[in-house]
């Protein structure tokens, strides 16, 4: 039983990707492996098999390890709801909101939750692959750290440091990070991985030789830049798209300050018949076939932001011209008459007027609904599956015409009388090929193709595992994972 931690010189250095790659590579080697992230700050979440929520990246890593996601894989999840505060989720369930100072004081308690989850995983799996958060060189965050070296020191595990050469300055990143660590932390670094290299490796070799000589630590390998690699982002919105057909359906998603689970739109980004545009602050909403209001961690504040930028007027204009409108989770709540927050869960207690497009209202409640669901989309009777993460309860006459009928007998969402506006609490509905195809046809794409997003994700996980096999020092990796030369 062993633990190996992957830390990065920066955010988005490739930690999530490398852990995903190693999970699948080790499974190919016959190793029982589990992913683990002690503390995650993200608004992209997934519902676990034990009824909690964890970061979306850990759910993808679980898939790479052929496991169902579990709350022990991400025992502390922070979901920012303001610039200085976040909802704190321990073992899958919210314990309330804290500002930075309050959470700093809470860290010793959070560490106990982290170590408890880690011990449970160690008792079940051969190897636990740990993903750090941000960079271990953030000296202002070192006191009480539970996300990087603070965790590694607590469990006495080796660390691999990864850096993204595509950002530039890769040797400065690696050497500078190492220099800012304590002696014991430096000793914990067992090697480096350079990520996203493109070009002639021979031109990089002198730098690799210097790095090993200067630091006395090996370079485990250089991972190539994998074009068209698509894995769900941990937090940042990914606006990249593939080639589109000339008559692609125009879909617009306003990017709200507390947008959550924007991975809902990854299948649309990859669909060859969909031109997906994320619209940010200061940008007008262009002509579109479909506007989608996304999930939100702070629905009232995000709705005020939407109005501030005139997007509400653009939505009304879009509807007058016959465009379709879909709201997902918080986006659906915005479609109603008002959103009540009597407990002050997302800000000061009170009520916010909705867009008033449909006759229902939402009340935010302390208890979240966290569940995986499946059912049937009323549009073309298409099968759908996904998950719900929300604290609101919506009620009103409009909900007598639901968008979905779930297998548990419940109804979900809403479809307007004229069929122009729809809403749902279901995340992940575009991952179901039949449901995605039906929704695109509803939005105006009469010859919509089915896209198997799960198959694309699986393909790219395999590509990552192959990159590990071809480009990294696999013997040293197996040794660091504590499994020797384990093979099938």
Secondary structure as a PSIPRED ss2 file (coil, helix, strand):
# PSIPRED VFORMAT (PSIPRED V4.0)

   1 X C   1.000  0.000  0.000
   2 X E   0.000  0.000  1.000
   3 X E   0.000  0.000  1.000
   4 X E   0.000  0.000  1.000
   5 X E   0.000  0.000  1.000
   6 X E   0.000  0.000  1.000
   7 X E   0.000  0.000  1.000
   8 X E   0.000  0.000  1.000
   9 X C   1.000  0.000  0.000
  10 X C   1.000  0.000  0.000
  11 X C   1.000  0.000  0.000
  12 X C   1.000  0.000  0.000
  13 X C   1.000  0.000  0.000
  14 X C   1.000  0.000  0.000
  15 X H   0.000  1.000  0.000
  16 X H   0.000  1.000  0.000
  17 X H   0.000  1.000  0.000
  18 X H   0.000  1.000  0.000
  19 X H   0.000  1.000  0.000
  20 X H   0.000  1.000  0.000
  21 X H   0.000  1.000  0.000
  22 X H   0.000  1.000  0.000
  23 X H   0.000  1.000  0.000
  24 X H   0.000  1.000  0.000
  25 X H   0.000  1.000  0.000
  26 X H   0.000  1.000  0.000
  27 X H   0.000  1.000  0.000
  28 X H   0.000  1.000  0.000
  29 X C   1.000  0.000  0.000
  30 X C   1.000  0.000  0.000
  31 X C   1.000  0.000  0.000
  32 X C   1.000  0.000  0.000
  33 X E   0.000  0.000  1.000
  34 X E   0.000  0.000  1.000
  35 X E   0.000  0.000  1.000
  36 X E   0.000  0.000  1.000
  37 X C   1.000  0.000  0.000
  38 X C   1.000  0.000  0.000
  39 X E   0.000  0.000  1.000
  40 X E   0.000  0.000  1.000
  41 X E   0.000  0.000  1.000
  42 X C   1.000  0.000  0.000
  43 X C   1.000  0.000  0.000
  44 X C   1.000  0.000  0.000
  45 X E   0.000  0.000  1.000
  46 X E   0.000  0.000  1.000
  47 X E   0.000  0.000  1.000
  48 X C   1.000  0.000  0.000
  49 X C   1.000  0.000  0.000
  50 X C   1.000  0.000  0.000
  51 X C   1.000  0.000  0.000
  52 X C   1.000  0.000  0.000
  53 X E   0.000  0.000  1.000
  54 X E   0.000  0.000  1.000
  55 X E   0.000  0.000  1.000
  56 X H   0.000  1.000  0.000
  57 X H   0.000  1.000  0.000
  58 X H   0.000  1.000  0.000
  59 X H   0.000  1.000  0.000
  60 X H   0.000  1.000  0.000
  61 X H   0.000  1.000  0.000
  62 X H   0.000  1.000  0.000
  63 X H   0.000  1.000  0.000
  64 X H   0.000  1.000  0.000
  65 X C   1.000  0.000  0.000
  66 X C   1.000  0.000  0.000
  67 X C   1.000  0.000  0.000
  68 X C   1.000  0.000  0.000
  69 X C   1.000  0.000  0.000
  70 X C   1.000  0.000  0.000
  71 X H   0.000  1.000  0.000
  72 X H   0.000  1.000  0.000
  73 X H   0.000  1.000  0.000
  74 X H   0.000  1.000  0.000
  75 X C   1.000  0.000  0.000
  76 X E   0.000  0.000  1.000
  77 X E   0.000  0.000  1.000
  78 X E   0.000  0.000  1.000
  79 X E   0.000  0.000  1.000
  80 X E   0.000  0.000  1.000
  81 X C   1.000  0.000  0.000
  82 X C   1.000  0.000  0.000
  83 X C   1.000  0.000  0.000
  84 X C   1.000  0.000  0.000
  85 X E   0.000  0.000  1.000
  86 X E   0.000  0.000  1.000
  87 X E   0.000  0.000  1.000
  88 X E   0.000  0.000  1.000
  89 X E   0.000  0.000  1.000
  90 X E   0.000  0.000  1.000
  91 X C   1.000  0.000  0.000
  92 X C   1.000  0.000  0.000
  93 X E   0.000  0.000  1.000
  94 X E   0.000  0.000  1.000
  95 X E   0.000  0.000  1.000
  96 X E   0.000  0.000  1.000
  97 X E   0.000  0.000  1.000
  98 X E   0.000  0.000  1.000
  99 X E   0.000  0.000  1.000
 100 X H   0.000  1.000  0.000
 101 X H   0.000  1.000  0.000
 102 X H   0.000  1.000  0.000
 103 X H   0.000  1.000  0.000
 104 X H   0.000  1.000  0.000
 105 X H   0.000  1.000  0.000
 106 X H   0.000  1.000  0.000
 107 X H   0.000  1.000  0.000
 108 X H   0.000  1.000  0.000
 109 X H   0.000  1.000  0.000
 110 X H   0.000  1.000  0.000
 111 X H   0.000  1.000  0.000
 112 X H   0.000  1.000  0.000
 113 X H   0.000  1.000  0.000
 114 X H   0.000  1.000  0.000
 115 X H   0.000  1.000  0.000
 116 X H   0.000  1.000  0.000
 117 X H   0.000  1.000  0.000
 118 X H   0.000  1.000  0.000
 119 X H   0.000  1.000  0.000
 120 X H   0.000  1.000  0.000
 121 X H   0.000  1.000  0.000
 122 X H   0.000  1.000  0.000
 123 X C   1.000  0.000  0.000
 124 X C   1.000  0.000  0.000
 125 X C   1.000  0.000  0.000
 126 X C   1.000  0.000  0.000
 127 X E   0.000  0.000  1.000
 128 X E   0.000  0.000  1.000
 129 X E   0.000  0.000  1.000
 130 X E   0.000  0.000  1.000
 131 X E   0.000  0.000  1.000
 132 X E   0.000  0.000  1.000
 133 X E   0.000  0.000  1.000
 134 X E   0.000  0.000  1.000
 135 X E   0.000  0.000  1.000
 136 X C   1.000  0.000  0.000
 137 X C   1.000  0.000  0.000
 138 X C   1.000  0.000  0.000
 139 X H   0.000  1.000  0.000
 140 X H   0.000  1.000  0.000
 141 X H   0.000  1.000  0.000
 142 X C   1.000  0.000  0.000
 143 X C   1.000  0.000  0.000
 144 X C   1.000  0.000  0.000
 145 X C   1.000  0.000  0.000
 146 X C   1.000  0.000  0.000
 147 X C   1.000  0.000  0.000
 148 X C   1.000  0.000  0.000
 149 X H   0.000  1.000  0.000
 150 X H   0.000  1.000  0.000
 151 X H   0.000  1.000  0.000
 152 X H   0.000  1.000  0.000
 153 X H   0.000  1.000  0.000
 154 X H   0.000  1.000  0.000
 155 X H   0.000  1.000  0.000
 156 X C   1.000  0.000  0.000
 157 X C   1.000  0.000  0.000
 158 X E   0.000  0.000  1.000
 159 X E   0.000  0.000  1.000
 160 X E   0.000  0.000  1.000
 161 X E   0.000  0.000  1.000
 162 X E   0.000  0.000  1.000
 163 X E   0.000  0.000  1.000
 164 X E   0.000  0.000  1.000
 165 X H   0.000  1.000  0.000
 166 X H   0.000  1.000  0.000
 167 X H   0.000  1.000  0.000
 168 X C   1.000  0.000  0.000
 169 X C   1.000  0.000  0.000
 170 X H   0.000  1.000  0.000
 171 X H   0.000  1.000  0.000
 172 X H   0.000  1.000  0.000
 173 X H   0.000  1.000  0.000
 174 X H   0.000  1.000  0.000
 175 X H   0.000  1.000  0.000
 176 X H   0.000  1.000  0.000
 177 X H   0.000  1.000  0.000
 178 X H   0.000  1.000  0.000
 179 X H   0.000  1.000  0.000
 180 X C   1.000  0.000  0.000
 181 X C   1.000  0.000  0.000
 182 X C   1.000  0.000  0.000
 183 X H   0.000  1.000  0.000
 184 X H   0.000  1.000  0.000
 185 X H   0.000  1.000  0.000
 186 X H   0.000  1.000  0.000
 187 X H   0.000  1.000  0.000
 188 X H   0.000  1.000  0.000
 189 X E   0.000  0.000  1.000
 190 X E   0.000  0.000  1.000
 191 X E   0.000  0.000  1.000
 192 X E   0.000  0.000  1.000
 193 X E   0.000  0.000  1.000
 194 X E   0.000  0.000  1.000
 195 X E   0.000  0.000  1.000
 196 X E   0.000  0.000  1.000
 197 X E   0.000  0.000  1.000
 198 X C   1.000  0.000  0.000
 199 X C   1.000  0.000  0.000
 200 X C   1.000  0.000  0.000
 201 X H   0.000  1.000  0.000
 202 X H   0.000  1.000  0.000
 203 X H   0.000  1.000  0.000
 204 X H   0.000  1.000  0.000
 205 X H   0.000  1.000  0.000
 206 X H   0.000  1.000  0.000
 207 X H   0.000  1.000  0.000
 208 X H   0.000  1.000  0.000
 209 X H   0.000  1.000  0.000
 210 X H   0.000  1.000  0.000
 211 X H   0.000  1.000  0.000
 212 X H   0.000  1.000  0.000
 213 X H   0.000  1.000  0.000
 214 X H   0.000  1.000  0.000
 215 X H   0.000  1.000  0.000
 216 X C   1.000  0.000  0.000
 217 X C   1.000  0.000  0.000
 218 X C   1.000  0.000  0.000
 219 X E   0.000  0.000  1.000
 220 X E   0.000  0.000  1.000
 221 X E   0.000  0.000  1.000
 222 X E   0.000  0.000  1.000
 223 X E   0.000  0.000  1.000
 224 X E   0.000  0.000  1.000
 225 X C   1.000  0.000  0.000
 226 X C   1.000  0.000  0.000
 227 X C   1.000  0.000  0.000
 228 X C   1.000  0.000  0.000
 229 X C   1.000  0.000  0.000
 230 X C   1.000  0.000  0.000
 231 X C   1.000  0.000  0.000
 232 X C   1.000  0.000  0.000
 233 X C   1.000  0.000  0.000
 234 X C   1.000  0.000  0.000
 235 X C   1.000  0.000  0.000
 236 X C   1.000  0.000  0.000
 237 X C   1.000  0.000  0.000
 238 X C   1.000  0.000  0.000
 239 X C   1.000  0.000  0.000
 240 X C   1.000  0.000  0.000
 241 X C   1.000  0.000  0.000
 242 X C   1.000  0.000  0.000
 243 X C   1.000  0.000  0.000
 244 X C   1.000  0.000  0.000
 245 X C   1.000  0.000  0.000
 246 X C   1.000  0.000  0.000
 247 X C   1.000  0.000  0.000
 248 X C   1.000  0.000  0.000
 249 X E   0.000  0.000  1.000
 250 X E   0.000  0.000  1.000
 251 X E   0.000  0.000  1.000
 252 X E   0.000  0.000  1.000
 253 X E   0.000  0.000  1.000
 254 X E   0.000  0.000  1.000
 255 X C   1.000  0.000  0.000
 256 X C   1.000  0.000  0.000
 257 X C   1.000  0.000  0.000
 258 X C   1.000  0.000  0.000
 259 X E   0.000  0.000  1.000
 260 X E   0.000  0.000  1.000
 261 X C   1.000  0.000  0.000
 262 X H   0.000  1.000  0.000
 263 X H   0.000  1.000  0.000
 264 X H   0.000  1.000  0.000
 265 X H   0.000  1.000  0.000
 266 X H   0.000  1.000  0.000
 267 X H   0.000  1.000  0.000
 268 X H   0.000  1.000  0.000
 269 X H   0.000  1.000  0.000
 270 X H   0.000  1.000  0.000
 271 X C   1.000  0.000  0.000
 272 X C   1.000  0.000  0.000
 273 X C   1.000  0.000  0.000
 274 X E   0.000  0.000  1.000
 275 X E   0.000  0.000  1.000
 276 X E   0.000  0.000  1.000
 277 X E   0.000  0.000  1.000
 278 X E   0.000  0.000  1.000
 279 X E   0.000  0.000  1.000
 280 X C   1.000  0.000  0.000
 281 X C   1.000  0.000  0.000
 282 X C   1.000  0.000  0.000
 283 X C   1.000  0.000  0.000
 284 X C   1.000  0.000  0.000
 285 X C   1.000  0.000  0.000
 286 X C   1.000  0.000  0.000
 287 X C   1.000  0.000  0.000
 288 X C   1.000  0.000  0.000
 289 X C   1.000  0.000  0.000
 290 X E   0.000  0.000  1.000
 291 X E   0.000  0.000  1.000
 292 X E   0.000  0.000  1.000
 293 X E   0.000  0.000  1.000
 294 X C   1.000  0.000  0.000
 295 X E   0.000  0.000  1.000
 296 X E   0.000  0.000  1.000
 297 X C   1.000  0.000  0.000
 298 X C   1.000  0.000  0.000
 299 X H   0.000  1.000  0.000
 300 X H   0.000  1.000  0.000
 301 X H   0.000  1.000  0.000
 302 X H   0.000  1.000  0.000
 303 X H   0.000  1.000  0.000
 304 X H   0.000  1.000  0.000
 305 X H   0.000  1.000  0.000
 306 X H   0.000  1.000  0.000
 307 X H   0.000  1.000  0.000
 308 X H   0.000  1.000  0.000
 309 X C   1.000  0.000  0.000
 310 X C   1.000  0.000  0.000
 311 X H   0.000  1.000  0.000
 312 X H   0.000  1.000  0.000
 313 X H   0.000  1.000  0.000
 314 X H   0.000  1.000  0.000
 315 X H   0.000  1.000  0.000
 316 X H   0.000  1.000  0.000
 317 X H   0.000  1.000  0.000
 318 X H   0.000  1.000  0.000
 319 X H   0.000  1.000  0.000
 320 X H   0.000  1.000  0.000
 321 X C   1.000  0.000  0.000
 322 X C   1.000  0.000  0.000
 323 X C   1.000  0.000  0.000
 324 X E   0.000  0.000  1.000
 325 X E   0.000  0.000  1.000
 326 X E   0.000  0.000  1.000
 327 X E   0.000  0.000  1.000
 328 X E   0.000  0.000  1.000
 329 X C   1.000  0.000  0.000
 330 X H   0.000  1.000  0.000
 331 X H   0.000  1.000  0.000
 332 X H   0.000  1.000  0.000
 333 X H   0.000  1.000  0.000
 334 X H   0.000  1.000  0.000
 335 X C   1.000  0.000  0.000
 336 X C   1.000  0.000  0.000
 337 X C   1.000  0.000  0.000
 338 X E   0.000  0.000  1.000
 339 X E   0.000  0.000  1.000
 340 X E   0.000  0.000  1.000
 341 X E   0.000  0.000  1.000
 342 X C   1.000  0.000  0.000
 343 X C   1.000  0.000  0.000
 344 X C   1.000  0.000  0.000
 345 X C   1.000  0.000  0.000
 346 X C   1.000  0.000  0.000
 347 X C   1.000  0.000  0.000
 348 X C   1.000  0.000  0.000
 349 X C   1.000  0.000  0.000
 350 X E   0.000  0.000  1.000
 351 X E   0.000  0.000  1.000
 352 X E   0.000  0.000  1.000
 353 X E   0.000  0.000  1.000
 354 X C   1.000  0.000  0.000
 355 X C   1.000  0.000  0.000
 356 X C   1.000  0.000  0.000
 357 X C   1.000  0.000  0.000
 358 X C   1.000  0.000  0.000
 359 X C   1.000  0.000  0.000
 360 X C   1.000  0.000  0.000
 361 X E   0.000  0.000  1.000
 362 X E   0.000  0.000  1.000
 363 X E   0.000  0.000  1.000
 364 X E   0.000  0.000  1.000
 365 X E   0.000  0.000  1.000
 366 X E   0.000  0.000  1.000
 367 X E   0.000  0.000  1.000
 368 X E   0.000  0.000  1.000
 369 X E   0.000  0.000  1.000
 370 X E   0.000  0.000  1.000
 371 X E   0.000  0.000  1.000
 372 X E   0.000  0.000  1.000
 373 X E   0.000  0.000  1.000
 374 X E   0.000  0.000  1.000
 375 X E   0.000  0.000  1.000
 376 X E   0.000  0.000  1.000
 377 X E   0.000  0.000  1.000
 378 X C   1.000  0.000  0.000
 379 X H   0.000  1.000  0.000
 380 X H   0.000  1.000  0.000
 381 X H   0.000  1.000  0.000
 382 X E   0.000  0.000  1.000
 383 X E   0.000  0.000  1.000
 384 X E   0.000  0.000  1.000
 385 X E   0.000  0.000  1.000
 386 X E   0.000  0.000  1.000
 387 X E   0.000  0.000  1.000
 388 X E   0.000  0.000  1.000
 389 X E   0.000  0.000  1.000
 390 X E   0.000  0.000  1.000
 391 X E   0.000  0.000  1.000
 392 X E   0.000  0.000  1.000
 393 X E   0.000  0.000  1.000
 394 X E   0.000  0.000  1.000
 395 X E   0.000  0.000  1.000
 396 X C   1.000  0.000  0.000
 397 X H   0.000  1.000  0.000
 398 X H   0.000  1.000  0.000
 399 X H   0.000  1.000  0.000
 400 X H   0.000  1.000  0.000
 401 X C   1.000  0.000  0.000
 402 X C   1.000  0.000  0.000
 403 X C   1.000  0.000  0.000
 404 X E   0.000  0.000  1.000
 405 X E   0.000  0.000  1.000
 406 X E   0.000  0.000  1.000
 407 X C   1.000  0.000  0.000
 408 X C   1.000  0.000  0.000
 409 X C   1.000  0.000  0.000
 410 X C   1.000  0.000  0.000
 411 X E   0.000  0.000  1.000
 412 X E   0.000  0.000  1.000
 413 X C   1.000  0.000  0.000
 414 X E   0.000  0.000  1.000
 415 X E   0.000  0.000  1.000
 416 X C   1.000  0.000  0.000
 417 X C   1.000  0.000  0.000
 418 X C   1.000  0.000  0.000
 419 X C   1.000  0.000  0.000
 420 X C   1.000  0.000  0.000
 421 X E   0.000  0.000  1.000
 422 X E   0.000  0.000  1.000
 423 X E   0.000  0.000  1.000
 424 X E   0.000  0.000  1.000
 425 X C   1.000  0.000  0.000
 426 X C   1.000  0.000  0.000
 427 X E   0.000  0.000  1.000
 428 X C   1.000  0.000  0.000
 429 X H   0.000  1.000  0.000
 430 X H   0.000  1.000  0.000
 431 X H   0.000  1.000  0.000
 432 X C   1.000  0.000  0.000
 433 X H   0.000  1.000  0.000
 434 X H   0.000  1.000  0.000
 435 X H   0.000  1.000  0.000
 436 X H   0.000  1.000  0.000
 437 X H   0.000  1.000  0.000
 438 X H   0.000  1.000  0.000
 439 X H   0.000  1.000  0.000
 440 X H   0.000  1.000  0.000
 441 X H   0.000  1.000  0.000
 442 X H   0.000  1.000  0.000
 443 X H   0.000  1.000  0.000
 444 X C   1.000  0.000  0.000
 445 X C   1.000  0.000  0.000
 446 X C   1.000  0.000  0.000
 447 X C   1.000  0.000  0.000
 448 X C   1.000  0.000  0.000
 449 X C   1.000  0.000  0.000
 450 X C   1.000  0.000  0.000
 451 X C   1.000  0.000  0.000
 452 X C   1.000  0.000  0.000
 453 X H   0.000  1.000  0.000
 454 X H   0.000  1.000  0.000
 455 X H   0.000  1.000  0.000
 456 X H   0.000  1.000  0.000
 457 X H   0.000  1.000  0.000
 458 X H   0.000  1.000  0.000
 459 X H   0.000  1.000  0.000
 460 X H   0.000  1.000  0.000
 461 X H   0.000  1.000  0.000
 462 X H   0.000  1.000  0.000
 463 X H   0.000  1.000  0.000
 464 X H   0.000  1.000  0.000
 465 X H   0.000  1.000  0.000
 466 X H   0.000  1.000  0.000
 467 X H   0.000  1.000  0.000
 468 X H   0.000  1.000  0.000
 469 X H   0.000  1.000  0.000
 470 X H   0.000  1.000  0.000
 471 X H   0.000  1.000  0.000
 472 X E   0.000  0.000  1.000
 473 X C   1.000  0.000  0.000
 474 X H   0.000  1.000  0.000
 475 X H   0.000  1.000  0.000
 476 X H   0.000  1.000  0.000
 477 X H   0.000  1.000  0.000
 478 X H   0.000  1.000  0.000
 479 X H   0.000  1.000  0.000
 480 X H   0.000  1.000  0.000
 481 X C   1.000  0.000  0.000
 482 X C   1.000  0.000  0.000
 483 X C   1.000  0.000  0.000
 484 X C   1.000  0.000  0.000
 485 X C   1.000  0.000  0.000
 486 X C   1.000  0.000  0.000
 487 X C   1.000  0.000  0.000
 488 X C   1.000  0.000  0.000
